[in-house]
Amino acid sequence: MAAVYAMVYIHSGVPWPAEELAVPYGSQSVRLIPPRRDENGSATTFPIAAFEAPSRADARAGLSVVRRFLSALAWREQTFLREVDTVVGPPLHLSTALPDNFAGGRFTSNGLVDPAERDARLALAFYRDGLSIRHTAFALLSFFKVFNIRHSAGQAQMDCVTSLLPLLASDSAKQRLAALSRTEPSVGQYLYGSCRCAVVHAFNTPVVDPDDPDDDRRLDADLPIIRELAAIYMQRDLALPRPQRG
């Protein structure tokens, strides 16, 4: 019986290997399939992360292995890995008109985390979503979900965020924190109410208006804080290692 593949087509911020490569991940293996290229060397198809299985049912189960691998890779590299499409079946290439950022390079599985705990795996998935979503409001919400894994109540999330603020290290996050501290009595409460809740809800104030450019600018300024806080929380409370990049 011919093998069946669970394939995830990727718009990748990580250089893909130039040759097909089987990468061990946990007790499984993920196949990295490079894009096809034209005579000028430009990619004409998306790179693929695939799981090879003996049956369609096994391949569907293998899709979660591929996604956990991608989340671990996004954490290690601190960049986006956007899913363009997923297919279960025989190996197929998917054409792309995107700019070529899939340059071949040496690929290593060193530093890829494979946590056993559900909370850590879920946090990695939300974090990859945050890195990969182009829409600032939804990216911010994905990062904020990291705190929600263990803190269901709003006050608990605010308290968690507030406890992490002194640990911010990047210039962009610290500069935005300093600006907010001049106008907000509680930055943790502001981030929860004016960012997280304002994106999720439309029945109260404040609310993020997708048509309002001022809301765009404000969320763009707040995003570095939320992203870094999520990463700090994942290391401090979920026992994930420091990412190699970023």
N, CA and C of each residue as an Amber inpcrd file, in Angstrom:
protein
   738
   0.8450000  -1.1990000   0.0000000   0.0000000   0.0000000   0.0000000
   0.8820000   1.2510000   0.0000000   0.5360000   2.2080000  -0.8670000
   1.3230000   3.4430000  -0.9600000   1.1560000   4.2790000   0.2960000
   2.2270000   4.9500000   0.6730000   2.1910000   5.8160000   1.8570000
   1.2700000   7.0000000   1.6160000   0.6840000   7.4820000   2.7090000
  -0.1640000   8.6800000   2.6820000   0.5460000   9.7500000   3.5010000
   0.4310000  10.9890000   3.0500000   1.1300000  12.0860000   3.7110000
   0.1380000  13.0950000   4.2750000   0.4250000  13.5770000   5.4850000
  -0.2240000  14.7830000   6.0000000   0.7380000  15.9270000   5.7130000
   0.3350000  16.8350000   4.8380000   1.2360000  17.8900000   4.3650000
   0.7380000  19.2580000   4.8100000   1.6560000  20.0540000   5.3230000
   1.3710000  21.4400000   5.6570000   2.2490000  22.3060000   4.7600000
   1.6030000  23.1130000   3.9220000   2.3230000  24.0260000   3.0390000
   2.6110000  25.3120000   3.8220000   3.8520000  25.7790000   3.7400000
   4.3360000  26.8110000   4.6360000   4.7700000  28.0590000   3.8740000
   4.3370000  29.2300000   4.3690000   5.0190000  30.4870000   4.0490000
   5.9840000  30.7030000   5.1970000   7.2580000  30.5220000   4.9190000
   8.2320000  30.3400000   5.9890000   9.1400000  31.5400000   6.1820000
   9.3390000  31.9000000   7.4450000  10.3670000  32.8620000   7.8020000
  11.6670000  32.1740000   8.1490000  11.6960000  30.8400000   8.0680000
  12.8730000  30.0340000   8.3820000  13.4140000  29.4380000   7.0840000
  14.7000000  29.5610000   6.7970000  15.2490000  28.9140000   5.5970000
  15.0050000  27.4130000   5.6150000  14.4690000  26.9090000   4.5190000
  14.1610000  25.4820000   4.3960000  15.3750000  24.7640000   3.8280000
  15.5720000  23.4990000   4.1470000  16.7080000  22.7800000   3.5470000
  16.5630000  22.6880000   2.0360000  17.6950000  22.7070000   1.3470000
  17.6840000  22.6610000  -0.1130000  17.3410000  21.2730000  -0.6400000
  17.5760000  20.2460000   0.1630000  17.2500000  18.8750000  -0.2080000
  16.2340000  18.3180000   0.7880000  15.4040000  17.3810000   0.3340000
  14.4270000  16.7760000   1.2340000  15.1380000  16.1580000   2.4320000
  14.5560000  16.3610000   3.6050000  15.2230000  15.9750000   4.8420000
  14.2140000  15.4120000   5.8300000  14.5360000  14.2770000   6.4440000
  13.7240000  13.7180000   7.5210000  14.3090000  14.2010000   8.8430000
  13.4960000  14.9240000   9.6190000  13.9620000  15.5120000  10.8730000
  13.2980000  14.7730000  12.0320000  14.0710000  14.2050000  12.9410000
  13.4570000  13.5410000  14.0980000  12.8110000  14.5630000  15.0150000
  11.6070000  14.2330000  15.4840000  10.9250000  15.1010000  16.4410000
  10.1980000  14.2170000  17.4360000  10.6650000  14.2220000  18.6770000
  10.1310000  13.2900000  19.6550000  10.3950000  11.8740000  19.1810000
   9.3840000  11.0460000  19.2070000   9.5150000   9.6600000  18.7410000
   9.1160000   9.5150000  17.2730000   8.7950000  10.6440000  16.6210000
   8.3270000  10.6210000  15.2380000   9.3620000  11.2770000  14.3230000
   8.9940000  11.4330000  13.0730000   9.8570000  12.0890000  12.0930000
   9.0040000  12.9620000  11.1860000   9.4900000  14.1620000  10.9100000
   8.8130000  15.0950000  10.0140000   9.6900000  15.2960000   8.7870000
   9.0860000  15.1660000   7.6070000   9.8360000  15.3420000   6.3540000
   9.7160000  16.7910000   5.8970000  10.8540000  17.4160000   5.6610000
  10.8830000  18.7810000   5.1350000  11.1770000  18.6970000   3.6390000
  10.2100000  19.1310000   2.8410000  10.3080000  19.0450000   1.3820000
  10.5470000  20.4440000   0.8410000  11.6450000  20.6580000   0.1410000
  11.9610000  22.0100000  -0.3470000  11.0450000  22.4290000  -1.4870000
  10.9450000  23.7240000  -1.7320000  10.1450000  24.1880000  -2.8660000
  10.8230000  23.8660000  -4.1920000  10.0300000  23.7310000  -5.2180000
  10.5790000  23.6580000  -6.5690000  11.0150000  25.0530000  -7.0010000
  11.9850000  25.1020000  -7.9060000  12.5230000  26.3930000  -8.3380000
  12.5570000  26.4800000  -9.8590000  12.4550000  27.7190000 -10.3480000
  12.5460000  27.9250000 -11.7940000  14.0080000  28.0640000 -12.2080000
  14.2240000  28.3730000 -13.4930000  15.5900000  28.4280000 -14.0140000
  16.4090000  29.5540000 -13.3820000  15.7180000  30.5370000 -12.7620000
  16.4240000  31.6350000 -12.0990000  16.6840000  31.3580000 -10.6190000
  16.2270000  30.2080000 -10.1550000  16.4350000  29.8590000  -8.7620000
  15.3370000  30.3330000  -7.8270000  14.2840000  30.9560000  -8.3560000
  13.1920000  31.4400000  -7.5110000  12.2040000  30.3080000  -7.2220000
  11.6990000  30.2920000  -6.0000000  10.7520000  29.2450000  -5.6110000
   9.4450000  29.4050000  -6.3700000   8.9380000  28.3200000  -6.8990000
   7.6530000  28.3230000  -7.6060000   6.5750000  27.5740000  -6.8260000
   6.9800000  26.8600000  -5.7780000   6.0210000  26.1710000  -4.9200000
   6.3830000  26.4540000  -3.4630000   5.4360000  26.1860000  -2.5680000
   5.6790000  26.3690000  -1.1460000   6.5080000  25.2080000  -0.5920000
   7.3520000  25.4740000   0.3980000   7.9630000  24.3610000   1.1230000
   6.9050000  23.5950000   1.8990000   7.2000000  22.3440000   2.2130000
   6.2220000  21.4480000   2.8350000   6.8390000  20.8040000   4.0730000
   6.0580000  20.7420000   5.1380000   6.3770000  19.8920000   6.2840000
   5.3710000  18.7510000   6.2590000   5.8470000  17.5180000   6.2260000
   4.9610000  16.3790000   5.9850000   5.2090000  15.2540000   6.9710000
   4.1570000  14.4860000   7.1950000   4.2220000  13.2840000   8.0320000
   3.8060000  12.1060000   7.1650000   4.6820000  11.1180000   7.0550000
   4.4020000   9.9320000   6.2360000   3.7540000   8.8580000   7.0850000
   2.6590000   8.2750000   6.5970000   1.9090000   7.2900000   7.3730000
   1.4000000   6.1850000   6.4530000   1.0640000   5.0400000   7.0190000
   0.5810000   3.9190000   6.1910000  -0.8710000   4.0620000   5.7580000
  -1.6420000   4.9200000   6.4250000  -3.0600000   5.0560000   6.0810000
  -3.5060000   6.4970000   6.2430000  -4.6520000   6.8240000   5.6610000
  -5.1910000   8.1840000   5.7660000  -5.5090000   8.5450000   7.2120000
  -6.0420000   7.5940000   7.9740000  -6.3650000   7.8630000   9.3800000
  -5.0980000   8.1840000  10.1650000  -4.0320000   7.4190000   9.9240000
  -2.7680000   7.6760000  10.6160000  -2.1730000   9.0160000  10.1930000
  -2.3500000   9.3670000   8.9120000  -1.8160000  10.6340000   8.4220000
  -2.5350000  11.8120000   9.0710000  -3.8380000  11.7010000   9.2400000
  -4.5880000  12.7780000   9.9000000  -4.1070000  12.9610000  11.3400000
  -3.8410000  11.8500000  12.0210000  -3.3050000  11.9490000  13.3730000
  -1.9130000  12.5700000  13.3540000  -1.1560000  12.2920000  12.2840000
   0.1920000  12.8360000  12.1650000   0.2250000  14.3340000  11.9290000
  -0.8910000  14.9100000  11.5160000  -0.9330000  16.3530000  11.2920000
  -0.6040000  17.1220000  12.5690000  -1.0430000  16.5910000  13.7190000
  -0.7370000  17.2770000  14.9760000   0.7540000  17.2090000  15.2770000
   1.4190000  16.1350000  14.8560000   2.8710000  16.0380000  15.0300000
   3.5650000  17.1420000  14.2260000   3.1450000  17.3110000  12.9780000
   3.7290000  18.3430000  12.1180000   3.5240000  19.7250000  12.7350000
   2.3330000  19.9840000  13.2280000   2.0490000  21.3020000  13.7810000
   2.8350000  21.5560000  15.0660000   2.9810000  20.5450000  15.8990000
   3.7920000  20.7230000  17.1070000   5.2480000  20.9990000  16.7340000
   5.7290000  20.3080000  15.7040000   7.0800000  20.5620000  15.2030000
   7.2130000  22.0130000  14.7350000   6.2400000  22.5000000  13.9610000
   6.2880000  23.8710000  13.4620000   6.2420000  24.8800000  14.6080000
   5.4470000  24.5890000  15.6320000   5.3750000  25.4900000  16.7840000
   6.7130000  25.5330000  17.5170000   7.3520000  24.3700000  17.6560000
   8.6660000  24.3330000  18.2920000   9.7040000  25.0860000  17.4630000
   9.6180000  24.9550000  16.1470000  10.5540000  25.6420000  15.2560000
  10.3360000  27.1540000  15.3090000   9.0790000  27.5840000  15.3290000
   8.7820000  29.0170000  15.4230000   9.2990000  29.5860000  16.7370000
   9.1760000  28.8130000  17.8300000   9.6890000  29.2550000  19.1360000
  11.2090000  29.3860000  19.1010000  11.8820000  28.3730000  18.5380000
  13.3430000  28.4090000  18.4770000  13.8520000  29.5770000  17.6490000
  13.2000000  29.8110000  16.5030000  13.6690000  30.8290000  15.5660000
  13.0490000  32.2010000  15.7960000  11.9470000  32.2560000  16.5810000
  11.2650000  33.5100000  16.8800000  10.8500000  34.2450000  15.6030000
  10.2450000  33.4920000  14.7000000   9.7390000  34.0870000  13.4700000
   8.5260000  33.2850000  13.0000000   7.8960000  33.7790000  11.9390000
   6.6160000  33.2070000  11.5090000   6.7940000  31.9210000  10.7110000
   5.8050000  31.0470000  10.8300000   5.6390000  29.8660000   9.9810000
   4.1490000  29.7680000   9.7010000   3.7110000  30.3960000   8.6190000
   2.2850000  30.4860000   8.3140000   1.8170000  29.2670000   7.5330000
   0.7220000  28.6710000   7.9850000   0.1110000  27.5780000   7.2320000
  -0.6780000  28.1530000   6.0620000  -0.3090000  27.7500000   4.8680000
  -1.0230000  28.1790000   3.6660000  -2.1710000  27.2240000   3.3650000
  -1.9190000  25.9320000   3.5650000  -2.9450000  24.9200000   3.3190000
  -2.4840000  23.6220000   3.9530000  -3.4130000  22.7070000   4.1620000
  -3.0870000  21.3600000   4.6290000  -3.7830000  20.3600000   3.7190000
  -3.0970000  19.2710000   3.4150000  -3.6270000  18.2370000   2.5310000
  -3.2330000  16.8810000   3.0860000  -4.1430000  15.9270000   3.0600000
  -3.8380000  14.5340000   3.3880000  -3.9990000  13.7240000   2.1090000
  -2.9110000  13.0960000   1.6700000  -2.9530000  12.3430000   0.4300000
  -1.5580000  12.1080000  -0.1040000  -1.4290000  11.9080000  -1.4170000
  -0.1110000  11.7030000  -2.0110000   0.6640000  13.0190000  -2.0480000
   2.0070000  12.9780000  -2.1010000   2.8060000  14.2040000  -2.1260000
   2.4760000  15.0650000  -3.3380000   2.1280000  16.3080000  -3.0950000
   1.8130000  17.2620000  -4.1540000   2.4560000  18.5980000  -3.8120000
   2.8480000  19.3400000  -4.8380000   3.3790000  20.6780000  -4.6330000
   2.2750000  21.7030000  -4.8790000   2.3650000  22.8300000  -4.1840000
   1.3830000  23.9020000  -4.3040000   2.0910000  25.1520000  -4.7900000
   1.6140000  25.7030000  -5.9210000   2.2850000  26.8530000  -6.5150000
   2.1780000  28.0820000  -5.6370000   3.2000000  28.9360000  -5.7410000
   3.2220000  30.1680000  -4.9750000   3.6390000  31.3290000  -5.8570000
   3.0440000  32.4890000  -5.5990000   3.4730000  33.7250000  -6.2400000
   4.0990000  34.6650000  -5.2060000   4.3400000  34.1390000  -3.9930000
   4.9270000  34.9600000  -2.9320000   6.3990000  35.2190000  -3.2220000
   6.9310000  36.3360000  -2.6920000   8.3780000  36.5690000  -2.8310000
   9.1690000  35.4110000  -2.2500000  10.3060000  35.1290000  -2.8560000
  11.0960000  33.9750000  -2.4500000  11.8720000  34.2760000  -1.1770000
  11.4030000  33.7390000  -0.0490000  12.1820000  33.8220000   1.1820000
  12.4720000  32.4190000   1.6990000  12.5330000  31.4790000   0.7760000
  12.6930000  30.0800000   1.1580000  14.0930000  29.5740000   0.8050000
  15.1040000  30.4470000   0.9110000  16.4480000  30.0790000   0.5070000
  16.9010000  28.8300000   1.2370000  17.5130000  27.9140000   0.4710000
  17.9840000  26.6820000   1.0770000  19.1050000  26.9480000   2.0570000
  19.2230000  26.1220000   3.0420000  20.2740000  26.2770000   4.0290000
  20.4220000  25.0120000   4.8390000  21.3800000  25.0120000   5.7340000
  21.5920000  23.8650000   6.6030000  20.5250000  23.8730000   7.6900000
  19.8490000  22.7490000   7.8670000  18.7810000  22.6650000   8.8580000
  19.1910000  21.7050000   9.9580000  18.9510000  22.1160000  11.2010000
  19.2480000  21.2580000  12.3390000  18.0360000  21.1730000  13.2500000
  17.8850000  20.0300000  13.8790000  16.7980000  19.8700000  14.8380000
  17.2190000  20.2560000  16.2460000  18.4390000  20.7220000  16.4210000
  18.9290000  21.1150000  17.7460000  18.0520000  22.2320000  18.3210000
  17.7210000  22.1080000  19.5860000  16.9870000  23.1720000  20.2620000
  15.4920000  23.1520000  20.0440000  14.9690000  22.1350000  19.3670000
  13.5250000  22.0410000  19.1820000  12.8980000  21.4030000  20.4190000
  11.9980000  22.1240000  21.0500000  11.3760000  21.6080000  22.2720000
  10.2310000  20.6590000  21.9140000  10.0250000  19.6640000  22.7550000
   8.9230000  18.7170000  22.5820000   8.3430000  18.4300000  23.9590000
   7.6550000  19.4230000  24.5440000   7.1800000  19.2570000  25.9190000
   6.0940000  18.1930000  26.0200000   6.0840000  17.5120000  27.1410000
   5.0580000  16.4890000  27.3800000   3.7730000  17.1020000  27.9100000
   3.8810000  18.2290000  28.6130000   2.7010000  18.8280000  29.2310000
   1.8280000  19.5390000  28.2050000   0.5140000  19.3360000  28.3410000
  -0.4470000  19.9590000  27.4320000  -0.3480000  21.4780000  27.4620000
  -0.1880000  22.0660000  28.6500000  -0.1560000  23.5270000  28.7570000
   0.9870000  24.1160000  27.9390000   2.1560000  23.4940000  28.0140000
   3.3090000  23.9980000  27.2700000   3.1050000  23.8410000  25.7660000
   2.5300000  22.7150000  25.3540000   2.2650000  22.5110000  23.9220000
   1.2570000  23.5320000  23.4010000   0.2340000  23.7890000  24.2010000
  -0.7810000  24.7550000  23.7860000  -0.1800000  26.1550000  23.6990000
   0.6800000  26.4930000  24.6440000   1.3280000  27.8000000  24.6190000
   2.1830000  27.9640000  23.3700000   2.9220000  26.9270000  22.9910000
   3.7280000  26.9930000  21.7710000   2.8480000  27.2100000  20.5450000
   1.6910000  26.5460000  20.5130000   0.7750000  26.7020000  19.3780000
   0.2390000  28.1290000  19.3050000  -0.1830000  28.6860000  20.4490000
  -0.6690000  30.0730000  20.4630000   0.4470000  31.0390000  20.0710000
   1.6530000  30.7580000  20.5360000   2.7690000  31.6600000  20.2450000
   3.0940000  31.6520000  18.7560000   3.0820000  30.4560000  18.1380000
   3.3100000  30.4050000  16.6770000   2.2160000  31.1690000  15.9430000
   0.9700000  31.0230000  16.4030000  -0.1280000  31.7870000  15.8040000
   0.1630000  33.2810000  15.8780000   0.5960000  33.7330000  17.0500000
   0.8830000  35.1530000  17.2190000   1.9830000  35.6450000  16.3040000
   3.0140000  34.8230000  16.1100000   4.1030000  35.2020000  15.2140000
   3.6650000  35.2220000  13.7550000   2.6950000  34.3810000  13.4060000
   2.3660000  34.1440000  12.0000000   1.1830000  34.9450000  11.4810000
   0.2790000  35.3890000  12.3710000  -0.9000000  36.1290000  11.9270000
  -0.5040000  37.5430000  11.5190000  -0.9500000  37.9610000  10.3520000
  -0.5900000  39.2960000   9.8660000  -1.4060000  40.4060000  10.5240000
  -2.5750000  40.0820000  11.0560000  -3.4740000  41.0750000  11.6420000
  -3.0570000  41.3330000  13.0890000  -2.6790000  42.5810000  13.3980000
  -2.1060000  42.9000000  14.7020000  -3.0410000  42.5350000  15.8450000
  -4.3280000  42.8850000  15.7280000  -5.2660000  42.6260000  16.8250000
  -5.3640000  41.1390000  17.1310000  -5.4240000  40.3000000  16.1010000
  -5.5560000  38.8670000  16.3190000  -4.2310000  38.2460000  16.7640000
  -3.1120000  38.8110000  16.2990000  -1.8130000  38.3470000  16.7830000
  -1.6830000  38.6280000  18.2750000  -2.0810000  39.8260000  18.6810000
  -2.0490000  40.1970000  20.0950000  -2.9140000  39.2490000  20.9220000
  -4.0830000  38.9060000  20.4080000  -4.9850000  38.0130000  21.1260000
  -4.3710000  36.6210000  21.2810000  -3.6790000  36.1400000  20.2580000
  -3.0320000  34.8280000  20.3520000  -1.9770000  34.8190000  21.4470000
  -1.1660000  35.8810000  21.5260000  -0.1670000  35.9540000  22.5880000
  -0.8350000  36.0230000  23.9580000  -1.9430000  36.7530000  24.0600000
  -2.6180000  36.8940000  25.3460000  -3.2330000  35.5650000  25.7970000
  -3.5920000  34.6930000  24.8450000  -4.1550000  33.3970000  25.2020000
  -3.1700000  32.5540000  26.0090000  -1.8830000  32.8350000  25.8770000
  -0.8840000  32.0880000  26.6260000  -1.1470000  32.1950000  28.1300000
  -1.4950000  33.4020000  28.6080000  -1.7750000  33.5800000  30.0380000
  -3.0870000  32.8940000  30.4360000  -4.0130000  32.8520000  29.4920000
  -5.3430000  32.3050000  29.7590000  -5.3330000  30.7910000  29.9640000
  -4.2410000  30.1270000  29.5450000  -4.1580000  28.6760000  29.6890000
  -4.3120000  28.2700000  31.1500000  -3.6850000  29.0310000  32.0390000
  -3.7420000  28.6850000  33.4640000  -4.4730000  29.7220000  34.3090000
  -4.8510000  30.8350000  33.6960000  -5.5400000  31.8930000  34.4420000
  -6.8560000  32.1980000  33.7310000  -7.9460000  31.6650000  34.2620000
  -9.2310000  31.8320000  33.5940000  -9.8830000  33.1750000  33.9120000
  -9.6730000  33.6900000  35.1190000 -10.3270000  34.9340000  35.5250000
  -9.5300000  36.1430000  35.0440000 -10.2710000  37.2070000  34.7390000
  -9.6260000  38.4250000  34.2580000  -8.6300000  39.0020000  35.2420000
  -8.9820000  39.0380000  36.5280000  -8.0800000  39.6020000  37.5310000
  -6.7880000  38.7930000  37.6290000  -6.9100000  37.4860000  37.5250000
  -5.7170000  36.6410000  37.5790000  -4.8030000  36.9120000  36.3870000
  -5.3820000  37.1420000  35.2100000  -4.5680000  37.4660000  34.0430000
  -3.8900000  38.8210000  34.2090000  -4.6280000  39.7990000  34.7430000
  -4.0330000  41.1140000  34.9930000  -2.8910000  41.0160000  35.9960000
  -3.1010000  40.2480000  37.0700000  -2.0580000  40.0940000  38.0790000
  -0.8190000  39.4190000  37.4900000  -1.0380000  38.4170000  36.6380000
   0.0790000  37.7160000  36.0020000   0.8770000  38.6630000  35.1180000
   0.1730000  39.4290000  34.2870000   0.8330000  40.3730000  33.3940000
   1.6090000  41.4120000  34.2030000   0.9960000  41.9320000  35.2500000
   1.6500000  42.9420000  36.0750000   2.9320000  42.4040000  36.7010000
   2.9100000  41.1440000  37.1340000   4.0930000  40.5550000  37.7640000
   5.2490000  40.3820000  36.7930000   4.9430000  40.3040000  35.5040000
   5.9740000  40.0760000  34.4900000   6.5630000  41.3620000  33.9280000
   5.8760000  42.4880000  34.0950000   6.3080000  43.7400000  33.4740000
   7.7470000  44.1340000  33.8300000   8.1920000  43.9620000  35.0940000
   9.5830000  44.3400000  35.3970000  10.6290000  43.5040000  34.6700000
  10.2220000  42.3920000  34.0630000  11.1680000  41.4990000  33.3960000
  11.3610000  41.8300000  31.9230000  10.6310000  42.8140000  31.3990000
  10.7830000  43.1910000  29.9950000  12.2140000  43.6440000  29.7320000
  12.7570000  43.2100000  28.5960000  14.1660000  43.5040000  28.3070000
  14.3860000  44.2280000  26.9840000  13.4900000  44.0420000  25.9990000
  13.7160000  44.6600000  24.6920000  13.4550000  46.1570000  24.7530000
  14.1700000  46.9030000  23.9250000  14.0190000  48.3590000  23.9230000
  12.6050000  48.7720000  23.5520000  12.0210000  48.1180000  22.5380000
  10.6880000  48.5160000  22.0810000   9.6480000  48.3120000  23.1720000
   9.7420000  47.1830000  23.8910000   8.7770000  46.9080000  24.9520000
   8.9710000  47.8530000  26.1290000  10.2160000  48.0990000  26.5140000
  10.4780000  48.9860000  27.6570000  10.0830000  50.4280000  27.3540000
  10.2970000  50.8730000  26.1310000   9.8970000  52.2350000  25.7590000
   8.3840000  52.3790000  25.7880000   7.6770000  51.3880000  25.2830000
   6.2110000  51.4550000  25.3150000   5.7000000  51.3710000  26.7460000
   6.3200000  50.5460000  27.5760000   5.9320000  50.4540000  28.9860000
   6.1250000  51.8000000  29.6820000   7.2260000  52.4720000  29.4110000
   7.4780000  53.7760000  30.0290000   6.4140000  54.7860000  29.6130000
   6.0280000  54.7520000  28.3230000   5.0050000  55.6870000  27.8420000
   3.6590000  55.3980000  28.4920000   3.2940000  54.1240000  28.5970000
   2.0140000  53.7610000  29.2190000   2.0070000  54.1030000  30.7110000
   3.1300000  53.9320000  31.3600000   3.1950000  54.1880000  32.8040000
   2.9470000  55.6530000  33.1440000   3.1660000  56.5330000  32.1670000
   2.9290000  57.9650000  32.4020000   1.4400000  58.3120000  32.3640000
   0.6160000  57.4520000  31.7500000  -0.8060000  57.7740000  31.6030000
  -1.7420000  56.7440000  32.2260000  -1.2430000  55.5320000  32.4840000
  -2.1010000  54.4600000  32.9860000  -1.7600000  54.1220000  34.4360000
  -2.7430000  54.1810000  35.3450000  -2.4830000  53.8150000  36.7400000
  -2.0240000  52.3600000  36.8860000  -2.5680000  51.4710000  36.0540000
  -2.1790000  50.0620000  36.0620000  -1.9890000  49.5980000  34.6210000
  -0.7390000  49.3680000  34.2440000  -0.4680000  48.9240000  32.8710000
  -1.0410000  47.5300000  32.6400000  -0.9970000  46.6690000  33.6540000
  -1.5780000  45.3350000  33.5060000  -3.0610000  45.3930000  33.2200000
  -3.7690000  46.2690000  33.9350000  -5.2030000  46.4300000  33.7040000
  -5.4590000  47.0210000  32.3230000  -4.6300000  47.9720000  31.9170000
  -4.7780000  48.5650000  30.5790000  -4.6050000  47.4910000  29.4970000
  -3.5550000  46.6790000  29.5960000  -3.2880000  45.6740000  28.5650000
  -4.4130000  44.6470000  28.4790000  -4.9770000  44.2800000  29.6310000
  -6.0770000  43.3270000  29.6270000  -7.3520000  43.9600000  29.0640000
  -7.6790000  45.1650000  29.5110000  -8.9480000  45.7730000  29.1190000
  -8.9260000  46.4190000  27.7480000  -7.8670000  47.1770000  27.4550000
  -7.8380000  47.9460000  26.2160000  -7.2360000  47.1840000  25.0500000
  -6.6150000  46.0490000  25.3350000  -6.0650000  45.2180000  24.2610000
  -6.8510000  43.9090000  24.1570000  -6.7060000  43.0440000  25.1500000
  -7.3410000  41.7320000  25.0660000  -8.8670000  41.8360000  24.9630000
  -9.5080000  42.4870000  25.9600000 -10.9770000  42.5440000  25.9680000
 -11.5170000  43.4250000  24.8430000 -10.8010000  44.4730000  24.5070000
 -11.2630000  45.3780000  23.4540000 -11.2450000  44.7130000  22.0860000
 -10.3870000  43.7070000  21.9070000 -10.3660000  42.9370000  20.6610000
 -11.4720000  41.8890000  20.6590000 -11.6750000  41.2330000  21.8080000
 -12.6250000  40.1200000  21.8910000 -14.0740000  40.5870000  21.8690000
 -14.3790000  41.6830000  22.5920000 -15.7570000  42.0980000  22.8160000
 -16.1100000  43.3710000  22.0420000 -17.3980000  43.4950000  21.7140000
 -17.8840000  44.6910000  21.0350000 -19.0100000  45.3750000  21.7990000
 -19.3440000  44.8550000  22.9930000 -20.5180000  45.3730000  23.7000000
 -20.1800000  46.4270000  24.7440000 -18.8690000  46.6460000  24.9860000
 -18.5330000  47.6250000  26.0250000 -17.4220000  48.5370000  25.5510000
 -16.9400000  49.3800000  26.4380000 -15.8770000  50.3330000  26.1240000
 -14.6790000  50.0340000  27.0250000 -13.4660000  50.0360000  26.4580000
 -13.1360000  50.3560000  25.0620000 -13.3810000  49.1790000  24.1220000
 -13.4570000  49.4730000  22.8500000 -13.5740000  48.4510000  21.8190000
 -12.6190000  48.8120000  20.6900000 -11.9860000  47.8240000  20.0910000
 -11.1120000  48.0620000  18.9510000 -11.9580000  48.1340000  17.6870000
 -11.9170000  49.2740000  17.0230000 -12.6600000  49.5050000  15.7880000
 -11.7440000  49.1950000  14.6080000 -12.0260000  48.1620000  13.8090000
 -11.1550000  47.8170000  12.6880000 -10.9900000  48.9380000  11.6700000
 -11.9140000  49.9000000  11.6510000 -11.8150000  51.0100000  10.6990000
 -11.0320000  52.1940000  11.2440000 -10.6460000  52.1570000  12.5090000
 -10.0140000  53.3140000  13.1490000  -8.4910000  53.1690000  13.1180000
  -7.7780000  54.0200000  12.3680000  -6.3160000  53.8940000  12.2940000
  -5.6260000  54.1770000  13.6200000  -6.2700000  54.9570000  14.4910000
  -5.6740000  55.1920000  15.8070000  -5.5970000  53.9080000  16.6130000
  -6.6210000  53.0510000  16.4910000  -6.5750000  51.7550000  17.1650000
  -5.4540000  50.8920000  16.5910000  -5.2660000  50.9480000  15.2760000
  -4.1690000  50.2010000  14.6530000  -2.8270000  50.6220000  15.2430000
  -2.6100000  51.9290000  15.3110000  -1.3270000  52.4290000  15.8130000
  -1.1140000  52.0440000  17.2770000  -2.1650000  52.1260000  18.0710000
  -2.0430000  51.7920000  19.4920000  -1.6990000  50.3130000  19.6760000
  -2.3970000  49.4440000  18.9700000  -2.1260000  48.0130000  19.1090000
  -0.7450000  47.6430000  18.5650000  -0.3310000  48.2830000  17.4810000
   1.0190000  48.0520000  16.9630000   2.0690000  48.4000000  18.0190000
   1.8190000  49.4830000  18.7700000   2.7580000  49.8890000  19.8140000
   2.7400000  48.9350000  20.9990000   1.5560000  48.3600000  21.2940000
   1.4250000  47.4670000  22.4510000   1.9010000  46.0490000  22.1640000
   1.9050000  45.6410000  20.9010000   2.2140000  44.2500000  20.5510000
   3.5660000  43.7690000  21.0750000   4.6590000  44.5680000  20.9790000
   5.9440000  44.0660000  21.4940000   5.9050000  43.7120000  22.9730000
   5.1140000  44.4610000  23.7680000   5.0010000  44.1370000  25.1930000
   4.3310000  42.7810000  25.3800000   3.1900000  42.5820000  24.7270000
   2.4340000  41.3450000  24.9100000   3.2290000  40.1390000  24.4140000
   3.8870000  40.2830000  23.2680000   4.6870000  39.1650000  22.7430000
   5.7970000  38.7900000  23.7220000   6.5170000  39.7840000  24.2250000
   7.6230000  39.4770000  25.1270000   7.1260000  38.9210000  26.4560000
   6.0270000  39.4580000  26.9660000   5.4680000  38.9350000  28.2170000
   5.0640000  37.4750000  28.0630000   4.4670000  37.1290000  26.9150000
   4.0790000  35.7400000  26.6720000   5.3040000  34.8340000  26.6870000
   6.3900000  35.2810000  26.0390000   7.6120000  34.4750000  26.0020000
   8.2100000  34.3240000  27.4030000   8.2060000  35.3940000  28.1820000
   8.7260000  35.3260000  29.5510000   7.8940000  34.3480000  30.3850000
   6.5740000  34.4370000  30.2490000   5.6840000  33.5470000  31.0050000
   5.9220000  32.0880000  30.6330000   6.1190000  31.8260000  29.3510000
   6.3350000  30.4520000  28.8990000   7.6130000  29.8710000  29.4880000
   8.6170000  30.7150000  29.6700000   9.8660000  30.2380000  30.2760000
   9.7370000  30.1190000  31.7920000   9.1180000  31.1180000  32.4170000
   9.0520000  31.1440000  33.8780000   8.0470000  30.1430000  34.4430000
   6.8670000  30.0720000  33.8530000   5.7820000  29.2850000  34.4290000
   5.5260000  27.9630000  33.7210000   5.9570000  27.8290000  32.4750000
   5.6990000  26.5890000  31.7260000   6.9800000  25.8140000  31.4430000
   8.0900000  26.2680000  32.0070000   9.3640000  25.5440000  31.9720000
   9.9000000  25.3110000  30.5650000   9.5850000  26.2340000  29.6280000
  10.1570000  26.1330000  28.2950000  11.5280000  26.8130000  28.2710000
  12.4570000  26.2880000  27.4870000  13.8010000  26.8870000  27.4560000
  13.7920000  28.2120000  26.6970000  14.8040000  29.0000000  26.9560000
  14.9640000  30.2550000  26.2310000  15.1430000  29.9580000  24.7450000
  14.4160000  30.6400000  23.8650000  14.5910000  30.3800000  22.4300000
  15.9880000  30.7790000  21.9680000  16.4900000  30.1140000  20.9400000
  17.8280000  30.3870000  20.4620000  17.9400000  31.7300000  19.7450000
  16.8390000  32.1690000  19.1460000  16.8420000  33.4460000  18.4360000
  16.0460000  34.4800000  19.2380000  16.2350000  35.7430000  18.8910000
  15.4170000  36.7940000  19.4740000  15.8530000  37.1860000  20.8780000
